[in-house]
Amino acid sequence: MERNKPNTFFSKSLFLRGLKCYKSLYLQKYHPELKDELPESQQRLYETGFNVGCCARQLFPGGVEIPYERLSLQKQIQMTKEEIEHGTLTLYESAFQYNEIFIKSDILHKGSDGWELYEVKNALSIKDDNLHIEDVAIQYHVLRGSGLPVTKAFLVHLNGKYIKNGDIEIDKLFTIEDITERDLAVPFRKRAYYHYAMNGSSSIKAVFPVLIPGASYGGLEINNGMMAMDAYFRMCQSKDTEEIEAIRKALLEYCYTDTLAMVKIFHKLRELAC
């Protein structure tokens, strides 16, 4: 009796999920019915990320979007191919597949030296622990494998130093970083230091309480980067001075704790190295 052919199809989201946790990848792929319902807070973060991505498109206006809903993956791939053949210079959410790996790229733009990949992140910096580099790497692999001559890869993130005064200035709201040749290896990802309580993560939130017993973000109103992003956008949109001040105070407390954590971790690593 012939065995069923294994399901080897992969998407970018599945790839990134697997890098974080093999078990989570297995359950998502073979037992998705066991997945918990998405919390409202997480849904809000996804929506904020979507809005940031749409806003970043204004960096390369006039592009063509390859829709996702109500279209098969093959139809999306075909539409992408047709737009490229027709000479479209900028694509939003373009679709490609190579070696059974499917991706959709935030922005593809054809520059003077060839196609450029732009991955947009709802973050203030490139974060090694959030798999930003791996996110771009898998897209670069699929794009090149599909025959698209990609020459550059960029990460686009929010500029934390930007101060809005009047209308939003898109070119100042975002920071674009060339990561084509970038190596973000750090001691925790290289497993130069590892502890089981970190659960395989190199996130500062995972490392801090392990290296510094008793340390925690738990008592903060804003206690992670995604919450900070969501709060920042609410602060920018609010016209209530009391709400603005309350959010500002919570953001400053979070930033203070983050900075203190990095300093303490640095000193602890120096101590361990000696």
Sequence and secondary structure as in RCSB ss.txt:
>XXXX:A:sequence
MERNKPNTFFSKSLFLRGLKCYKSLYLQKYHPELKDELPESQQRLYETGFNVGCCARQLFPGGVEIPYERLSLQK
QIQMTKEEIEHGTLTLYESAFQYNEIFIKSDILHKGSDGWELYEVKNALSIKDDNLHIEDVAIQYHVLRGSGLPV
TKAFLVHLNGKYIKNGDIEIDKLFTIEDITERDLAVPFRKRAYYHYAMNGSSSIKAVFPVLIPGASYGGLEINNG
MMAMDAYFRMCQSKDTEEIEAIRKALLEYCYTDTLAMVKIFHKLRELAC
>XXXX:A:secstr
         EEHHHHHHHHH HHHHHHHHH GGG     HHHHHHHHHHHHHHHHHGGGSTT EE   TT  HHH
HHHHHHHHHHTT  EEEEEEEEETTEEEEEEEEEEETTEEEEEEEESSSS  GGGTHHHHHHHHHHHHHHTT  E
EEEEEEEE TT    SS  HHHHEEEEE TT     TTTTTSS  GGGTT   HHHHHHHHSTT  STT SS SH
HHHHHHHHHHHH   HHHHHHHHHHHHHHHHHHHHHHHHHHHHHHHHH 
